């Protein structure tokens, strides 16, 4: 029981630290895939290094010396955390507390390595070492069930962090709690280390060289499981983008397959059951392929995607369990599994965006899973293989890939997603999955469509500002195809901030597909990078833009990146705003982002109003490319928002009197009584899951 508890607690710590560190560092490095991809690579490398440490000391040291060496490593990691806590936070070096300037992925890797590299390596190494010591302590008892306890700890952390930890505790409390758990874990491991028997282990001596076929099988099966998880998650995020925390489901199922398979019950990993898992995997892929062709609703997409992760994980992890070696080679086994995980992760996160213009890595992972499943012996006496259902899986994967090879489309890809340019009934559209980033009418390219028509909040703000100023300074965080640029006039100064190089290639000033930025008067300034980071950098350099209008319109798969909706981000925007300028948030989204934005306005006593435009646009000139659109306009001064052009579109106004409770509309705030403004230290998308839009409650 004590070994299982230690494995559980170690994995719980690792899977709690991963989201904590990634989120804590996001405001310093910008949002999007760059931070999360760099963190993911770092965590996988530390896992590999930890397993390498376990492999090395088991091969070279007697059991008691193994225990002493690893206890020393854990103690050194704990002393590092204690030292850091005197100067800042555990796991985060003190010198990262101020916002960084020209931060790069290398800077992020250095911070992660110096802040938490040693603790993460020590935690990762503990899992195979504890199983090895268990084999020493209880010879003849299989140690692999402890791997199920380890993955159960990972699953517990995965479910607890977004729903229990993130909403209630800031980063300081999270870091201190993790350091406290690390101390408990250190004590538990030391107690177990003292139980390791002296002298050579019962299974000591150099293990026989492992066959390369067996090692290759471990490598491919481990890497394929990770590829399936990441590629399926990416697919679901694109197809069901408006659902927050959608990545939790696939990852939970992936970990649960490890728990069930390595727990030891034959039903989950027997060769004959692999036949059933392959058939159900083929069915799941067919469901996803059908939804990709628009034949089934969103629920089928979710069902198929989760089915691919679940049944594909059972196929891959069942293979790994059946091919597990004796306890003497346990550390070699886990080292190869970690290496396979690193390679699988790099394939999806790094290689695929560089090699494939379309998301073909998902189909490739499914084909690899089919090959692995086909190796399972299903007949009596160990004869026969599951090549029949394996072929069915391969054919289904081919149909899924065919949906990504549709003619008549232009694809571009980077670490922020896969972009498609296609023509549809007289319109040219830029999309990322189900999210439209802009569209033009081929016969009327100077007409503002999608979320930027004449009746939208941003358009009304521009019209109102022009009555007071001949030339405007306008900033836009999130370029899209630059549709707002259609409102530019000679003498204006427009600046677009865009994080995706692929969007810049497809829709920038040199775009052959979308002419808006190319034909704008005054040649707009287009800056590549995270909008908040670029604005912070300009503020530190003393260059305040004094925008008359600043539009925050950055969407990541239909969801506004959280670090753009915090109080710290709001302060950056306000510093770059002219005294009578207008700040516009585009929040067209099924999630109740109006609550988040209104909480920000309340925290800074801003004036503002909500603007909603219904799909279709002006009845005199409707268009199917005019979407339901919601903007929130804010300003320090009420006068600039009292223009009739703006007031005509306001469905709900707000201001300091309402926030103080002495306004007829203050009942609106009853819906916000328990809402806190998001900060860099505390924000949680899970806060929005069970809440409705403010206006659903009040109108």
N, C-alpha and C positions, 0 to 999 in steps of 0.2 A: 504493500500500500504506500509506503514512504517513497519508493522509487517512482511509482505512478504519479504521486503528488508532486514530486520534484520535476518530472517531465512536463506535467500539466502546467505548473507555475512558470517554468522557463519559457514554454511556448506562449503562454499568456502574456508574459513580459515582452517578448519579441513582437508579437502581433499588436500590442498596444503601443509600442514605441514607433512602429512604422508609420501609422497615420498621424500620430502626434508630431513626429519630426517633420514629415512632409508638409503638414498644415502649418506648423509653427514657422517654417522657413519660407512659405509661399509669399507672404507680403514683402519679404526682403529680396526675392528673386523674380517676382512676377508669376502670374498664373499660367494655366494651360499645361500642355503635355511636358514642357521642358523640365519643370521642377519634379513632377511625379515620375517621369521616365528616369531622370538622374537618380532620384532616391531609390527607385526600384532596382536599377543596376547596382547601386551601392549595397542594398540589403542582400541581393543575391550573391554578390561577391563576398560579403562578410559571412554568409552562410557557408560558402565554399571554403573560405579560409578557416572557419571554425571546424568544419569537418576534416579539413587538412591537418589542423592541429591535433584533433583526436586520432586520426590515422597515424600521424607521426609518433606520438608518444606511446600509443599502444604497440607499435612495431618495435620501438627502441627501449622502452622502460618496463621494468617489472610492475606488477599491479600497485603496490604501495607507492612506488615512485610516480606512477601515473597520477594517483590521487593527490600526492603532495604537489606535483607540478601544476595540476589543474586548479587546485585550491589556491595556490599562489597567484595564478592568472586571475581568478575571480576576485581575490583580495586586492590585487593591483587595480583592477577595473573599479572596484568599489572606492578605493582611496582616491582615484581620479574623479569620481562623482562627488565625493566629499569636498575635494579641493575646488571643483567648479562651483559647488553650491555656495561657497563663501564669496564668490565674485560674480555670480549671476544665477544660472539655472543648471541643474544636472542635465547632462546629455547635450547641452548647447554651450559652446565656448563663450566666455564673457565678452569677447571682442566682436561678436556678431550682434550685440544688442542694438546698436544704432543701425539704421537702414544703410545698406551698402550702395555704392555708386554703380560703376560699370561691372556688375556682377555677371559671372559666366558660369557654365556648368562645372568648370574646373574649380572655381571658388567654392561652389556648393559641395563638391566632393571633398575638398580640403576641410571645410567646416564639419561635415559629417564624420570624416575620418578622425579629426582631432577631438571632436566632442563625444562621439559615441562609438567609434570604431572598435576600441578595446572591449567595452562592455558587450557589444553585439557579437563579436567573435567569441567571447567567453560564453555567452548564453547559447550560441549556436553549437559550440563544441560539446556542451553538456549533454545534449540528447543522445548522441552515439556513445559517449563515455559512460553515461548512466546505464545504458543497456549492456555495455561491455562489463561493467562492474556487477550488474545483476547476474550475468552469466557466470562470473567468478564466484559470487556469493551463493548462487543456487544452481550449481551445475546440473544439466539435464532439463532445466525448465526453459522453454523458448522465451527469448527476451523481446521478440518483435511486437508483442502486444503492448509494450510500453510506447511504441511508435503511435499506436492508436490514442493513448493518453495524451501524447504530445500534440497530435492534431486536434484532439478535443479541446485542449487549452487554446490553440489557435482559433478554433471556431467560437469559443466563449468570448475571446477578446474581440473578434470580428463583430459579434452581435452586440456586445456591451458598449463598444466605443461610440458609434454614432447615436445610440439611443439612450445611454445612461451616463457616459463620461462627458462627451462633447457638449451636450446641452447644459450641463450643470457645473462644470469645472473649467476654469481658465488654464492656460498653459503652465502657469507657475504651480498651481495645485497638482496638475497632471504630472509634471516633472518630479515634484517632491514625492508624490505617491509612488511613482515608478521607482525612485531611488530607495524608498522604504521597502517596497516589495523585493528589490534587488538584495537588500540586506537580509531579509528573511530567507530568500533563495540561497544566498551564500551560506547562511548557517545550516540550512537543510542539506546542501551538498557536502559541507564539511562533515556533518554527522554521518552521511552515507560513505564518504571517503574513509572514515575511520573503521568502517565495517569491511573494507576490502581486505581479503585474506593476504597474509604475507607470502613471500616467495613467488615462484613462477606460477602462472595461471594454469588451471587444468587443461586449457586448450593452447598452451604456449607453444612456442616453436614457430618457425616461418611457415606460413600457410602456403599450400601448393599454389602455383601460378594459376590464376583464373583464366579460363579459355576466353579468347578474344570475342568469340561469338556471344558468350554470356555477358561480358562487359558491354559489348555493343548493344545488346538487347536492353540492358538497364538504361544505357544512355539515351537510346531512341524513345523508349517508353516514358521515361521521366520527362524528357524534353517535349514529347508530343502532348502529354497531359497539360503542361504549362501553356503550350501553344493553343490548345483547345480552349482553355480557360480565358486567356487574354483575347484571342480572336473572337470568340463568341461574345465576350463582354463588350468589345468594341462594336460588334454588329448590333447588339441590343441597345447600346447607347445611341447609335445613329438612328435606329428604327423607332425607338421609344424614348426619344431624347428628353421629353418633358417630365419623365418620372425621375425624381431625385433618388440618389443612393441605389440606383438600379444595379450597380456592380456588386452589391452585398449578396444578392441571391445566387449568382453563379459561383462566387468565391465560397459561400457557405456550402453549396452542394459539392464543390471540388474537395473541400476539407472533410466533409462528411463521408465521401467515398473512401478516403484514406482511413478514417476511423473505423468504418464497417469492415473494410477488407482486411486491415491489419489486426482487428480485434480477434480474428481467428475463426469465426463461424464459416463453415464451408460453403454455405449458400451464396455468399457474396463473391467468392473468388475461385470457386471450383471450375475446372475446364469446361464442364458441360453447360454451366450457366453463362459462359462467355458467348455461346451460341445465341442465347436469348438476348443478352445485352447488345450484340451486334444487330440483331433484327430491330430492336427498339431504337438503336442509334440511327439505323437507316430510315426508320419512320420519322424520327425527329428531324433529320436533315431534309426529308421530303416536305415536311410541314414548313420548315424555314424557306426552302426553295419556292414553295407555293406562295408564301407571303411576300417573298421578294418580287414576284410577278404580279402583285396586287390582287391576289385571288382570295385572301383571307384577312380578317381584321387583326388588330394589334394583339389581342389575347392569344391568337395562334402563334404570332411571332415570339411572344414571351414563353409560351409553352414549348415551342420548338427549340429556342435557344437554350433554355434551362435543361431540356431533355438531352441536347447534344453534350453539355458539360457533365451531366449526371451519368449517362450511359457510356460516354466516351471515357470519363474518369474511372468507371468500374472496369472497363476493358483494359485500360493502361495500368491501373493500379493492381488489378487482379493478376495481370501478367507479372508485375514486379513482385507481388507476394509469392506467386508460384515459383519464381526464379530466385528467391532469396537464398543466400548461402548459409553455411554453418556459422555459428557465433564467432569462430576464429577469424572469419573474413568480414565481420559485421561493419567495421569502420571503412573498409574498402568499398563495400556496398553503398553506404551512405555518401561517401565521397563522390562516387560515380553519379548517384542520384542528384546530388547538389550541382555537379558539373552539367548534367543534362538539363536541370532547371535553368541554369544560367544561359546555356545555349538556346533553349526554347524561348526564354524571355527576350534575349537579344534578337532572335529571329523575327519576332513580332514587333518589338518596340523600335529596333534600329535598322535591321536589314530590310524588312518588308517595305517601309516607306522609301528606302533608297532604291530598291530593286523593282518593286511592283508599283505601277501607277494606279492599280485597282486592288481591292482587298482580297487577293487570291490566296493569302496565307491561311485563311479560314478553311478553304477547300483542301489545301495541302495538308493541314493538320488532320482533317477528317480522313483523308486517304491514308496517312501514316497510322492512324488509329485502326483503320480497317486492316492494314497489313499486320499490325500487332495482334489484333483479335483473331486473324486467320491462322495464327500459329498455335492456337489452343487446340489440344487434342480432345475430341468429343466422343469418339467411338469407344466400344468396350475393349478392355485390354490396352487402352492408351493409343489405339489406332484411329486414323481419320483426323482431319483438320476442318476448321470452320470456314473454308474458302467460299462456300456458297453465300452465306450472309455477308461475308467480307466483300464479295463482289457487289452485292446489293448496296452496301455502304459507299463503295467507290463510285457506282453509277449515280447515286443520289448526290454525292459530292460534285460530280461532273455537271449535273443539272444546276446545282447551286452556283458553280463557277460560271456556267453559261449565262446566268442572270447578270453577272458582273461584266460580261463582254458584249453588252448591247451595242449595236452599231449606231452611228449618228450622234455620238456623245464625245466630248473632250474631257479627259480626266487630268487632274493635277493632285499631287499628294505631298504632304509633309507630315511632321510629327503632330500636327493639330487636326488632322482629318483628311478625308478623301473628298475632293471637290468634283462636281460634275457640271459641265456646261451643255445644255441641250435646248433644242427648239421645240416648242409645243404650241400648236394652233396660233401661230403668228407672234409668239413671244419667245424671247431668249432668256433662259433662267440659269442662275447659279445656285446650286444646292449642295448641301452636305447631308446625305441621307434624306430625311423628311423635313429638314430645315432649309427654308429659302433664305439666301443671303441677298437676293435682289433679282429683278427682272426688268426687261425693257420690251416695249412693243416694237417689233421690227419695222412697222410702217410709221411709227411715231416715237422715235427713240428719245425725244426730249420731254416725254410725259413721265411724271413721278408716279411710281406704282408701289406695290406691296405695302410696306409700313411707312411710306413717306409721302403719301398723297397730300393735296392742298388742305384737307380738313384735319390733318393730324396735328398733334401738339407741337412738334418741331416746326412744321411748316407755318403754323399760326404764330409761333414765337418769332420766326424770321420776318414775317409780314409786319408784325407789330413793331419790331425793332427798326425796320426801314422807315417808319414814319418819324423816327427821332434821329436817325443817323444815316448819312449818305453812303458810308462804307462801313462794313461790318467785319469784325474779327470773330471767326467761328472755328471751334475745335470739335472734332468728332473722334471719339474713342471707339474703334471698330469700323473699318472702312466699308465692308461689303463690296458692292459694285460702285460705291460713291454716289448713290441716288440723291442724297441731300445736296450734292454739288450742282444739281439742276437749278437750285435757287440762288446760285452765286451770281454776282453782278461785277462789272469792271470796278476796280478799286478795292474790292474785298480782299481779305487775307484769310485763306482757309488752310487748316492743318488737319491732316488725317493721321491717326495713330493705329497701326495695324500689326498684330502679332504674328500673322501667318505669312511666310514667304510665298506660299502657293497662291494665296488670295492676291498678293501683290503682283505676281506674274500673270494671273488670269484676268484681273480687273483693274490693274494699276494704270498709270499714264501711258504705258506702252502696249496696252491690251489690244489685241486684234478682234476681241469678241464684244467688249463693252466700251463705248466711246466716251462715256461721261467725263472721266477725269482728263482724258486727252483733249477734250474740247472745252473744258471749263475756262472761263476768263481768269486771267491772273496767274495761271500755273500754280496749282495748290502744292503745298509742302506735304509730302507723304513720308512719315517716319516709321521705320520697321522696329517693332518691339512691343512689350507690354505697355499699354497706355498709362497705367498708374506709375509704373517705374520710370517711364520717360518724363512724365510730368514732375515726379519727385526729383529726378536728376536735374531738371531745369530749375526747379525751385531752389535746390542747394547751390546751383551756380548763380543764383540771383536773377534769373531770367523769368520773370512772371509775365504771362501772355496777355493778361487783361482781356480775356475773351468777352465779347458781348453775348455769345451763346456757346455753351459747352454741352455737347450731346454725348451721353454715355450709352453706347449702343453695341456693346461687346457681348456676343452670345457664343457660348461653347456648347455645341450640340443642343441649341434651343434653351440653354440655361445660362443666366448671367453668372459669370465667375464670382464666387463669394467675396473674394478680396477686393472687388470693385464696389462693394456695397457695405463697407464698414465705415465707422466714424473717422478713422484715420484717412481713408480714401476720400471721404467727403471734405475733410479739411484741406486736402491737396487741391481738390477741384475748386473750392471756394477761394483759395489763395490765388488761383490762376484766373479768377472771374473778375470782371470789371465791377466797381461798386454797384452799378445798376444793371449788371448782367443777369442772364437767366441760365440756370442749370437744368437740363432736361434728361430724365432717365427714361429709356425705352424699356418697358416691362411687359410687353405682350407675351404672356406665358400663362399656362393653366395653373401654375403654382401661385399662391397668394403673396407675390413679391410686393404688392402695394403695402402690405403690413410692414415689411422691412424698410421700405423707402419712407413711409410716414413716420416710423420710429426714428429714423435719421433726422428728418425735419424737426421733429419734436425735441430731439436732443440739442439741436442748434438754433431753435426758435426761428425757423425760416417760414416765409410766406410761400404759398403755392396752391396748385390745383391739379386735379386729375382730368385728363382728356381722353375720351374714348371715341374712336371712329369704327363704325360697323363695316363688315365686308361689303364690297361692291362699290363703295364710295358715293360720289354725287349721283343722285337719281337721274340727272339730266345727261350724265355721261358715265354710266356704270362700266365696271371692268371686273372680270373674274380674278384679276391679279391685284385687286385691292383687298387687303386682309383686315381682319379684326385687329385693331391697334390701340394700345394704351400707353400714354406718356404721362409722366409726372413732371410738371414745371415748378421750379423753386427759385427763390430770390431772397436776398437779404432785405430788400425794400419792397413794399407792396405796390408802389406806383407803377412799376414797369409791367406788372401783371394785370393792371386794370384796363388795359386797352380793350375796346369792344371786340376786336378780332380774337383775342385770347379768351375773353369771358364767354363768347358765344359757344365755345367748345367745352367749357368747364362743367363737369358733372358733380364735382365736390371740391370746394375750396377749404383751405386750412391756414392757420397762422397762430402767432403767439397767444392771442386771446382765447382761441379754442383750446390750446394746450394748457392755458391757465384755468380753464373751466368756466369762464364768464362769457360764453358765446352761445347763441341758440343751437348751434350745431355741435356742441361739445359732447353730445351723446355718442357721437362717432367714436370718441376715445374710450368708451366703455368696452368696445371690442378689442382695444389695445392695452387693457389694464395690466395684463401679464406679459406683454411683449417688451423685450429689451432691444435697444439698438445694437446691431452687430458691431463688434470691434475685432481688431486683429487678434486679440487674446481670446475672445469667445464668440463663436457663431456656430450654428448647427442647422443644416438643411432639414434634419429630422423635426425641427421646431415647426416646419410648414406642413408636415405630412397630414396631421389631423386638424388643420385649421383651414378656414375658408377665407376668401377675399373679404376685406372690410366692407365692400359695397354689397356683397351678397347678404350681409347681416343688416345693413342700414337702409337700403333702398326698397 
